Amino acid sequence: MTDREKDREHSNGEPPYMYIPEAQKYEEQGKAIPAPPFELTDKPDKRGKTLSKKESSKDDIIPDSLDEVFIRLENEVGYKVSFDIVVREMTFGDRRVAFFYMNGLAKDTILTEILKRLTYLHADEVTGDAFHEFMNLYVPAAQVEKKEKWNEMLTFVLSGSTAMFIDKEPNVIIIDAKSFPGRNPEEPSLERVVRGSRDGFVETMMMNVSLVRRRLRDPQLRYELVRVGERTQSDICIAYINDLADPELVKSIKDKIELVHIDGLPLADKQLEEATVQRGWNPFPLVRYSERPDVVSAHLLEGSVVVFVDTSPSAMILPTTFFDLIQHAEENRQTPFIGTYLRWVRYLGIFSSLFLLPLWLLFVIHPELKPQALEFLGPEKVGKLPLIVQFLIVEIGVDLMRLASVHTPSTLATAVSLVAAIMVGDIAVKTGLFINEVILYMAIAAVGMFATPSYELGLANRIVRLILILAVSIFHAPGFVLATTAILIMLCMQRSFNRPYMWPFIPFDYRAMWNIIVRKPVLKNRSRPNLLRPQQSDKMPRSE
């Protein structure tokens, strides 16, 4: 332990203003330890130096001189060093004014109109209270805000706003003239539907919340904004319907987000999930991601809470369960009968991706366990490699092909598929390294994994399949039973924001389980899931 750490421990966590040996001299002489010359605070400045509250508050004041403002901008944000930092100084009505903004984040047309309007001012039109007159009379902008603190001003400007400094005024006008680089909404590649809307979230949070607001014209819809990250100051929006969502759930999510102390969130929602959920090494996702505004709107109407992170084209739906992750919007775009059929086919594919390969390997090792109807299962000949080695190589090979397809340009994707399917698979079987059954069942399992709506859940199911294959190859039938039981117990013990992960299977809820098995008609689905503890459980008035 270093001297500084010992001093901090001696002072009950407070940063000491003198080292312990110096303080002991006063104690040995029977003298009281003198009070510090200033009151300390734990908040360090950007250089890592701990400031006093007096010094910290002084640095946060906006200078009333434009020359001092320019000096601080040079020292703190790199004005005259970074080429994208723009400071435009002009004189309006005998009053020096400076506009500070980031080139590329501010809308030039709006700023040009503001400058054009201010050029008509005469000296006699600007009196002693210049700040009040500029803000309320002369600046023709829809959204303006007064700021008195330097750090708040920097955060707004770095977020795309424009700061307007007025000489001899200790305040600043924040003009909302943002223009973020972005793309137009388009259909998400992971959540495609045959029928339905083709718009999806983009990397601009304002666009995303507008897409949801367009579908939910409810005055009770709330968008609360918080910032996380000492350096990135990432904008995070917590969305919920005020008279539906559980207030305790909303408060719990807000508290967890506000407790996140991190340098930044350059990877947006994924880093925020790890910082708030803290699932450790558990491979199963405890958060549902969606890039579709209609899916997010539907969950908000159920009573869920949705978290948007700026620069991310997806939203986090909280809380979630295992069965939420295996449902898709396409089921609700078809008739109830067809939607139920599609749901069962998807469930069958997910079940096959988990248990088909381990069960087939178990029947090959112990043929006496096979039912008579499945006597045809089993290889006619064994390849040059052991079955467990074949399974592991094929599993890794499928992952390599998936990674190659992600990193390969779209024009070469067809060539990669041909190489993987014909050259690798066919030649590996003909040379005797693999048997046909391994390739066949692995292909079925891969299709089942790709049919899983949640990409994260599909990857977790692959890990589970590998564990089951290894357990069967080492411990045979007892290994399969014990591994399956252990994984099920682990899932039942998981909680997503204090909600059971395996609901409605455990704890069992008959009505909710029936809604998962069968896609009920809209007018028959009258109640919200009690897992979310909504303030209003009924979706619509019940008929007399």
SULLIN-V679034 format. One record per residue. OMEGA is omega in whole degrees, -180 to 180 (none if undefined). NEAR is the number of other C-alpha atoms within 12 Angstrom. D_CENTER is the distance of its C-alpha to the mean C-alpha in Angstrom with 2 decimals. Layout:
omega=OMEGA near=NEAR d_center=D_CENTER
omega=OMEGA near=NEAR d_center=D_CENTER
//
This chain:
omega=-179 near=8 d_center=37.34
omega=179 near=10 d_center=37.93
omega=-180 near=14 d_center=40.08
omega=178 near=19 d_center=37.20
omega=177 near=17 d_center=35.31
omega=179 near=19 d_center=38.60
omega=180 near=23 d_center=39.09
omega=179 near=20 d_center=35.69
omega=-180 near=17 d_center=36.43
omega=-177 near=20 d_center=39.88
omega=177 near=17 d_center=38.51
omega=175 near=11 d_center=36.12
omega=-180 near=14 d_center=33.02
omega=179 near=20 d_center=34.24
omega=-177 near=27 d_center=34.82
omega=177 near=29 d_center=38.62
omega=174 near=26 d_center=40.74
omega=180 near=25 d_center=43.40
omega=-176 near=22 d_center=43.57
omega=179 near=23 d_center=45.01
omega=179 near=16 d_center=48.37
omega=178 near=16 d_center=49.10
omega=-180 near=23 d_center=48.36
omega=178 near=18 d_center=50.62
omega=178 near=16 d_center=53.54
omega=-180 near=17 d_center=53.49
omega=180 near=14 d_center=53.40
omega=180 near=12 d_center=56.35
omega=179 near=11 d_center=58.38
omega=-179 near=10 d_center=57.69
omega=177 near=11 d_center=55.97
omega=179 near=12 d_center=52.81
omega=-178 near=20 d_center=49.78
omega=179 near=15 d_center=49.48
omega=179 near=13 d_center=46.52
omega=-179 near=14 d_center=44.04
omega=177 near=13 d_center=44.99
omega=-179 near=16 d_center=41.68
omega=-175 near=19 d_center=38.89
omega=173 near=22 d_center=36.02
omega=-179 near=22 d_center=32.30
omega=-175 near=19 d_center=29.54
omega=179 near=21 d_center=27.62
omega=175 near=17 d_center=28.35
omega=-175 near=20 d_center=28.64
omega=177 near=17 d_center=27.00
omega=179 near=10 d_center=29.85
omega=-178 near=9 d_center=29.15
omega=180 near=15 d_center=32.29
omega=-177 near=22 d_center=32.37
omega=170 near=24 d_center=33.69
omega=179 near=23 d_center=35.77
omega=180 near=19 d_center=34.70
omega=180 near=17 d_center=37.49
omega=-178 near=19 d_center=36.47
omega=180 near=24 d_center=32.78
omega=179 near=18 d_center=33.68
omega=180 near=16 d_center=36.17
omega=-177 near=22 d_center=33.72
omega=180 near=23 d_center=31.39
omega=178 near=26 d_center=34.24
omega=-180 near=35 d_center=34.44
omega=179 near=26 d_center=37.80
omega=177 near=24 d_center=40.31
omega=-180 near=23 d_center=41.72
omega=179 near=31 d_center=40.20
omega=176 near=20 d_center=41.66
omega=177 near=19 d_center=39.80
omega=-180 near=37 d_center=36.57
omega=179 near=29 d_center=37.11
omega=179 near=17 d_center=37.82
omega=178 near=23 d_center=34.63
omega=177 near=30 d_center=32.60
omega=-176 near=19 d_center=34.35
omega=-169 near=16 d_center=33.74
omega=-176 near=21 d_center=30.14
omega=176 near=29 d_center=28.31
omega=175 near=18 d_center=30.68
omega=-175 near=22 d_center=32.59
omega=174 near=17 d_center=35.27
omega=177 near=13 d_center=33.39
omega=-173 near=16 d_center=30.13
omega=-176 near=14 d_center=31.24
omega=178 near=19 d_center=28.38
omega=-175 near=29 d_center=29.30
omega=172 near=30 d_center=31.83
omega=-178 near=30 d_center=34.24
omega=-179 near=25 d_center=36.74
omega=179 near=23 d_center=39.73
omega=178 near=22 d_center=42.20
omega=179 near=23 d_center=44.86
omega=179 near=31 d_center=45.00
omega=-179 near=24 d_center=47.99
omega=179 near=21 d_center=49.12
omega=178 near=31 d_center=45.75
omega=-179 near=26 d_center=43.61
omega=179 near=34 d_center=40.02
omega=175 near=32 d_center=37.15
omega=-178 near=35 d_center=33.91
omega=-179 near=40 d_center=31.03
omega=180 near=40 d_center=28.05
omega=178 near=33 d_center=25.99
omega=-177 near=28 d_center=27.48
omega=177 near=23 d_center=25.04
omega=180 near=26 d_center=22.84
omega=-179 near=31 d_center=25.77
omega=-174 near=24 d_center=27.57
omega=-177 near=23 d_center=31.10
omega=179 near=14 d_center=32.80
omega=180 near=23 d_center=31.88
omega=178 near=31 d_center=32.98
omega=178 near=19 d_center=36.14
omega=178 near=18 d_center=37.05
omega=179 near=29 d_center=36.60
omega=-180 near=27 d_center=38.84
omega=180 near=17 d_center=41.33
omega=-178 near=19 d_center=41.63
omega=-180 near=30 d_center=42.09
omega=179 near=21 d_center=44.83
omega=-178 near=19 d_center=47.12
omega=175 near=24 d_center=47.27
omega=-176 near=16 d_center=50.64
omega=-177 near=17 d_center=51.50
omega=-180 near=13 d_center=53.01
omega=177 near=20 d_center=49.82
omega=-177 near=25 d_center=47.83
omega=-176 near=17 d_center=49.32
omega=-179 near=17 d_center=48.56
omega=-174 near=19 d_center=45.28
omega=-177 near=32 d_center=43.64
omega=180 near=31 d_center=40.04
omega=-177 near=21 d_center=40.55
omega=178 near=22 d_center=42.32
omega=-174 near=38 d_center=39.80
omega=-173 near=30 d_center=36.83
omega=-175 near=18 d_center=38.59
omega=-165 near=18 d_center=41.20
omega=-179 near=28 d_center=40.74
omega=-176 near=33 d_center=37.08
omega=178 near=23 d_center=36.43
omega=-177 near=30 d_center=32.64
omega=-177 near=16 d_center=30.82
omega=175 near=18 d_center=28.35
omega=-177 near=26 d_center=29.77
omega=179 near=27 d_center=29.10
omega=177 near=28 d_center=31.16
omega=-178 near=29 d_center=29.83
omega=-177 near=26 d_center=31.97
omega=-177 near=25 d_center=29.85
omega=-177 near=32 d_center=29.43
omega=176 near=28 d_center=25.96
omega=178 near=26 d_center=24.58
omega=179 near=33 d_center=26.33
omega=-180 near=34 d_center=24.84
omega=180 near=28 d_center=21.24
omega=-179 near=35 d_center=22.07
omega=178 near=36 d_center=23.88
omega=176 near=32 d_center=21.25
omega=176 near=34 d_center=18.85
omega=180 near=30 d_center=21.45
omega=179 near=36 d_center=24.04
omega=178 near=44 d_center=27.71
omega=179 near=46 d_center=29.76
omega=178 near=45 d_center=33.43
omega=177 near=44 d_center=35.75
omega=-178 near=39 d_center=39.27
omega=-180 near=33 d_center=41.99
omega=177 near=23 d_center=43.39
omega=-177 near=30 d_center=40.45
omega=179 near=26 d_center=38.11
omega=-179 near=33 d_center=35.27
omega=177 near=42 d_center=33.08
omega=177 near=40 d_center=32.09
omega=-180 near=39 d_center=28.47
omega=179 near=35 d_center=28.55
omega=179 near=32 d_center=25.50
omega=-176 near=36 d_center=26.23
omega=174 near=31 d_center=22.91
omega=-176 near=25 d_center=22.77
omega=171 near=27 d_center=19.60
omega=-177 near=18 d_center=20.06
omega=-180 near=21 d_center=18.27
omega=179 near=18 d_center=19.14
omega=179 near=19 d_center=20.29
omega=177 near=25 d_center=18.46
omega=-175 near=22 d_center=19.33
omega=179 near=24 d_center=18.99
omega=-178 near=24 d_center=16.00
omega=-178 near=19 d_center=17.59
omega=-176 near=23 d_center=16.00
omega=-180 near=34 d_center=16.88
omega=176 near=25 d_center=20.32
omega=177 near=24 d_center=22.96
omega=176 near=15 d_center=26.71
omega=177 near=15 d_center=27.02
omega=-177 near=20 d_center=24.61
omega=-179 near=24 d_center=22.79
omega=179 near=21 d_center=21.87
omega=-180 near=28 d_center=19.34
omega=-180 near=37 d_center=15.63
omega=178 near=41 d_center=12.75
omega=-176 near=33 d_center=13.12
omega=179 near=29 d_center=11.75
omega=-174 near=33 d_center=13.41
omega=-179 near=37 d_center=11.87
omega=176 near=27 d_center=15.47
omega=-177 near=30 d_center=16.16
omega=-180 near=42 d_center=13.32
omega=177 near=41 d_center=14.47
omega=178 near=24 d_center=17.99
omega=178 near=29 d_center=17.61
omega=180 near=36 d_center=16.74
omega=179 near=25 d_center=19.49
omega=-179 near=17 d_center=21.87
omega=-180 near=21 d_center=21.63
omega=179 near=25 d_center=21.65
omega=-176 near=16 d_center=24.55
omega=178 near=19 d_center=24.53
omega=179 near=13 d_center=25.47
omega=178 near=18 d_center=23.69
omega=-176 near=29 d_center=20.21
omega=174 near=26 d_center=18.55
omega=179 near=30 d_center=15.93
omega=-175 near=25 d_center=15.64
omega=173 near=24 d_center=14.46
omega=179 near=25 d_center=13.81
omega=-179 near=33 d_center=13.49
omega=178 near=33 d_center=12.23
omega=-179 near=27 d_center=13.78
omega=-177 near=21 d_center=17.55
omega=-177 near=20 d_center=17.78
omega=-177 near=24 d_center=14.81
omega=-176 near=30 d_center=14.80
omega=177 near=35 d_center=11.35
omega=179 near=38 d_center=11.44
omega=-179 near=38 d_center=9.18
omega=176 near=33 d_center=10.65
omega=-175 near=39 d_center=11.38
omega=177 near=43 d_center=13.25
omega=175 near=43 d_center=16.01
omega=-166 near=36 d_center=19.67
omega=-177 near=28 d_center=21.83
omega=176 near=23 d_center=24.66
omega=-174 near=33 d_center=22.75
omega=178 near=38 d_center=19.81
omega=-179 near=30 d_center=20.96
omega=179 near=21 d_center=21.34
omega=177 near=20 d_center=20.91
omega=179 near=32 d_center=17.54
omega=-180 near=33 d_center=16.39
omega=-180 near=20 d_center=18.02
omega=-180 near=24 d_center=16.60
omega=179 near=38 d_center=12.93
omega=-179 near=30 d_center=14.07
omega=-179 near=16 d_center=16.12
omega=179 near=23 d_center=13.60
omega=-179 near=35 d_center=11.32
omega=179 near=23 d_center=14.65
omega=-179 near=18 d_center=15.87
omega=176 near=28 d_center=13.41
omega=-174 near=20 d_center=15.84
omega=-180 near=22 d_center=14.76
omega=-179 near=19 d_center=16.15
omega=179 near=21 d_center=13.10
omega=179 near=29 d_center=9.54
omega=177 near=22 d_center=10.83
omega=169 near=22 d_center=8.24
omega=-167 near=32 d_center=5.56
omega=-179 near=37 d_center=1.84
omega=177 near=29 d_center=4.42
omega=177 near=25 d_center=6.73
omega=178 near=37 d_center=5.61
omega=-180 near=34 d_center=5.73
omega=-179 near=24 d_center=8.93
omega=-177 near=26 d_center=10.20
omega=-177 near=30 d_center=10.21
omega=178 near=33 d_center=10.96
omega=-178 near=23 d_center=13.24
omega=178 near=20 d_center=14.45
omega=-177 near=14 d_center=16.51
omega=178 near=11 d_center=18.03
omega=-176 near=23 d_center=17.43
omega=-175 near=24 d_center=16.54
omega=-180 near=35 d_center=15.59
omega=177 near=39 d_center=12.06
omega=179 near=40 d_center=11.81
omega=176 near=42 d_center=8.84
omega=176 near=41 d_center=9.47
omega=176 near=39 d_center=7.65
omega=176 near=43 d_center=9.98
omega=-178 near=39 d_center=11.13
omega=177 near=40 d_center=14.26
omega=-180 near=41 d_center=15.18
omega=177 near=35 d_center=17.92
omega=179 near=41 d_center=15.89
omega=179 near=38 d_center=13.62
omega=179 near=34 d_center=16.96
omega=179 near=25 d_center=18.64
omega=176 near=37 d_center=16.28
omega=178 near=41 d_center=16.66
omega=176 near=38 d_center=20.37
omega=-178 near=36 d_center=20.27
omega=180 near=40 d_center=19.08
omega=175 near=46 d_center=15.39
omega=-177 near=45 d_center=12.86
omega=-179 near=46 d_center=9.95
omega=174 near=46 d_center=7.19
omega=175 near=47 d_center=6.87
omega=-180 near=45 d_center=5.99
omega=-176 near=38 d_center=9.13
omega=178 near=32 d_center=9.82
omega=178 near=34 d_center=7.12
omega=179 near=38 d_center=9.14
omega=179 near=38 d_center=7.01
omega=178 near=44 d_center=6.23
omega=178 near=41 d_center=5.62
omega=-175 near=42 d_center=9.35
omega=-15 near=45 d_center=10.89
omega=180 near=44 d_center=13.15
omega=177 near=40 d_center=13.83
omega=179 near=38 d_center=16.85
omega=-176 near=36 d_center=18.16
omega=172 near=35 d_center=20.03
omega=-175 near=37 d_center=17.20
omega=-179 near=35 d_center=15.74
omega=175 near=37 d_center=19.16
omega=-174 near=35 d_center=19.70
omega=-178 near=36 d_center=19.55
omega=-178 near=34 d_center=20.24
omega=-179 near=29 d_center=23.45
omega=-179 near=34 d_center=25.12
omega=177 near=28 d_center=25.13
omega=179 near=24 d_center=26.46
omega=177 near=23 d_center=29.60
omega=-180 near=19 d_center=32.39
omega=-179 near=23 d_center=31.98
omega=180 near=18 d_center=34.26
omega=178 near=19 d_center=32.56
omega=177 near=27 d_center=29.08
omega=178 near=27 d_center=30.33
omega=179 near=21 d_center=31.87
omega=179 near=27 d_center=28.74
omega=180 near=33 d_center=26.83
omega=178 near=23 d_center=29.59
omega=178 near=22 d_center=29.63
omega=177 near=30 d_center=25.93
omega=179 near=27 d_center=26.53
omega=179 near=24 d_center=29.54
omega=179 near=29 d_center=27.65
omega=177 near=36 d_center=25.00
omega=179 near=29 d_center=27.94
omega=-180 near=30 d_center=29.82
omega=-180 near=38 d_center=27.05
omega=-165 near=38 d_center=27.12
omega=-176 near=35 d_center=30.84
omega=-178 near=33 d_center=32.94
omega=178 near=45 d_center=33.36
omega=180 near=42 d_center=33.91
omega=178 near=35 d_center=36.44
omega=178 near=38 d_center=38.27
omega=178 near=40 d_center=38.57
omega=179 near=33 d_center=39.86
omega=177 near=27 d_center=42.47
omega=180 near=31 d_center=43.58
omega=-180 near=25 d_center=44.09
omega=-179 near=21 d_center=45.77
omega=-179 near=21 d_center=47.46
omega=179 near=15 d_center=49.20
omega=-177 near=19 d_center=45.95
omega=170 near=20 d_center=45.70
omega=-179 near=12 d_center=46.89
omega=180 near=11 d_center=49.85
omega=-178 near=8 d_center=47.88
omega=-179 near=15 d_center=45.69
omega=-178 near=17 d_center=48.58
omega=-180 near=15 d_center=47.72
omega=178 near=26 d_center=44.53
omega=-178 near=26 d_center=44.91
omega=175 near=23 d_center=45.68
omega=177 near=12 d_center=49.24
omega=-179 near=18 d_center=49.04
omega=-179 near=20 d_center=46.85
omega=-179 near=24 d_center=45.49
omega=178 near=17 d_center=46.25
omega=175 near=21 d_center=43.03
omega=-176 near=21 d_center=42.30
omega=-178 near=33 d_center=40.04
omega=178 near=32 d_center=37.35
omega=178 near=23 d_center=37.31
omega=-180 near=32 d_center=37.13
omega=-178 near=37 d_center=34.11
omega=179 near=29 d_center=32.24
omega=-180 near=24 d_center=33.20
omega=178 near=35 d_center=32.19
omega=179 near=31 d_center=28.77
omega=179 near=19 d_center=28.13
omega=178 near=24 d_center=29.69
omega=177 near=30 d_center=27.36
omega=178 near=23 d_center=24.33
omega=178 near=18 d_center=26.15
omega=178 near=26 d_center=26.80
omega=178 near=21 d_center=23.19
omega=179 near=15 d_center=22.20
omega=179 near=21 d_center=25.23
omega=179 near=22 d_center=24.32
omega=-174 near=15 d_center=20.92
omega=-180 near=14 d_center=22.67
omega=175 near=17 d_center=25.83
omega=-175 near=13 d_center=26.61
omega=-180 near=13 d_center=26.92
omega=-180 near=11 d_center=30.66
omega=-177 near=15 d_center=31.13
omega=179 near=19 d_center=28.97
omega=179 near=17 d_center=32.10
omega=178 near=18 d_center=34.12
omega=178 near=24 d_center=31.64
omega=179 near=23 d_center=31.72
omega=179 near=16 d_center=35.53
omega=-178 near=18 d_center=35.76
omega=-174 near=24 d_center=33.58
omega=-173 near=21 d_center=35.29
omega=-172 near=16 d_center=38.88
omega=-176 near=16 d_center=39.57
omega=-175 near=23 d_center=37.51
omega=-175 near=31 d_center=37.66
omega=-178 near=20 d_center=41.17
omega=179 near=18 d_center=42.79
omega=178 near=25 d_center=41.27
omega=-178 near=26 d_center=42.89
omega=179 near=16 d_center=46.17
omega=177 near=16 d_center=46.58
omega=178 near=18 d_center=46.25
omega=-180 near=26 d_center=43.19
omega=174 near=32 d_center=41.25
omega=-175 near=32 d_center=42.49
omega=-176 near=28 d_center=41.64
omega=180 near=29 d_center=40.23
omega=179 near=39 d_center=37.50
omega=-178 near=32 d_center=36.34
omega=-176 near=23 d_center=36.64
omega=176 near=31 d_center=34.71
omega=177 near=39 d_center=31.99
omega=178 near=26 d_center=31.62
omega=179 near=25 d_center=31.39
omega=179 near=35 d_center=28.74
omega=178 near=36 d_center=26.70
omega=177 near=26 d_center=27.05
omega=178 near=34 d_center=25.92
omega=-180 near=39 d_center=22.78
omega=177 near=29 d_center=22.00
omega=178 near=34 d_center=22.77
omega=-177 near=37 d_center=19.91
omega=-179 near=35 d_center=17.42
omega=179 near=35 d_center=14.38
omega=180 near=27 d_center=14.31
omega=178 near=27 d_center=12.94
omega=177 near=34 d_center=15.73
omega=177 near=32 d_center=18.22
omega=178 near=30 d_center=17.79
omega=178 near=28 d_center=18.17
omega=177 near=36 d_center=21.24
omega=177 near=38 d_center=22.68
omega=178 near=26 d_center=22.70
omega=179 near=34 d_center=24.39
omega=177 near=37 d_center=26.92
omega=178 near=34 d_center=27.79
omega=-180 near=31 d_center=28.37
omega=179 near=39 d_center=30.61
omega=178 near=39 d_center=32.54
omega=179 near=28 d_center=33.26
omega=179 near=28 d_center=34.25
omega=-178 near=32 d_center=36.62
omega=-178 near=32 d_center=38.16
omega=-173 near=19 d_center=38.89
omega=176 near=21 d_center=39.63
omega=-174 near=26 d_center=40.35
omega=177 near=29 d_center=40.24
omega=178 near=18 d_center=39.61
omega=179 near=22 d_center=36.67
omega=-178 near=32 d_center=35.08
omega=-178 near=22 d_center=35.63
omega=-180 near=18 d_center=34.49
omega=179 near=28 d_center=31.30
omega=180 near=27 d_center=30.35
omega=-179 near=17 d_center=31.19
omega=180 near=19 d_center=29.26
omega=179 near=26 d_center=26.04
omega=178 near=20 d_center=26.58
omega=179 near=15 d_center=27.26
omega=179 near=20 d_center=24.14
omega=-180 near=29 d_center=22.04
omega=180 near=24 d_center=24.12
omega=-180 near=20 d_center=23.50
omega=177 near=31 d_center=19.70
omega=176 near=29 d_center=18.12
omega=-176 near=34 d_center=14.79
omega=176 near=33 d_center=14.97
omega=174 near=22 d_center=18.72
omega=-178 near=29 d_center=19.08
omega=-174 near=28 d_center=20.90
omega=-176 near=34 d_center=18.93
omega=175 near=32 d_center=22.04
omega=7 near=32 d_center=23.02
omega=177 near=28 d_center=25.32
omega=175 near=24 d_center=27.02
omega=-7 near=25 d_center=27.07
omega=-171 near=19 d_center=27.95
omega=176 near=17 d_center=29.76
omega=-172 near=18 d_center=29.62
omega=-176 near=16 d_center=32.06
omega=180 near=22 d_center=31.03
omega=179 near=27 d_center=27.30
omega=178 near=23 d_center=28.19
omega=177 near=18 d_center=30.49
omega=177 near=28 d_center=27.82
omega=-179 near=30 d_center=25.77
omega=-175 near=29 d_center=28.91
omega=174 near=26 d_center=30.22
omega=-175 near=31 d_center=28.63
omega=174 near=27 d_center=30.66
omega=-175 near=19 d_center=31.86
omega=-177 near=17 d_center=30.07
omega=177 near=15 d_center=33.05
omega=-180 near=19 d_center=33.36
omega=-169 near=24 d_center=29.81
omega=-174 near=21 d_center=30.60
omega=177 near=27 d_center=28.57
omega=-180 near=28 d_center=24.96
omega=-179 near=38 d_center=23.70
omega=176 near=28 d_center=25.05
omega=-177 near=38 d_center=22.18
omega=-178 near=36 d_center=20.22
omega=-177 near=26 d_center=23.42
omega=178 near=30 d_center=23.46
omega=176 near=25 d_center=26.03
omega=-175 near=23 d_center=27.63
omega=-178 near=24 d_center=27.98
omega=177 near=22 d_center=29.93
omega=-177 near=21 d_center=28.41
omega=179 near=15 d_center=31.84
omega=179 near=13 d_center=35.35
omega=-180 near=12 d_center=37.31
omega=-180 near=8 d_center=40.50
omega=none near=3 d_center=43.75
//
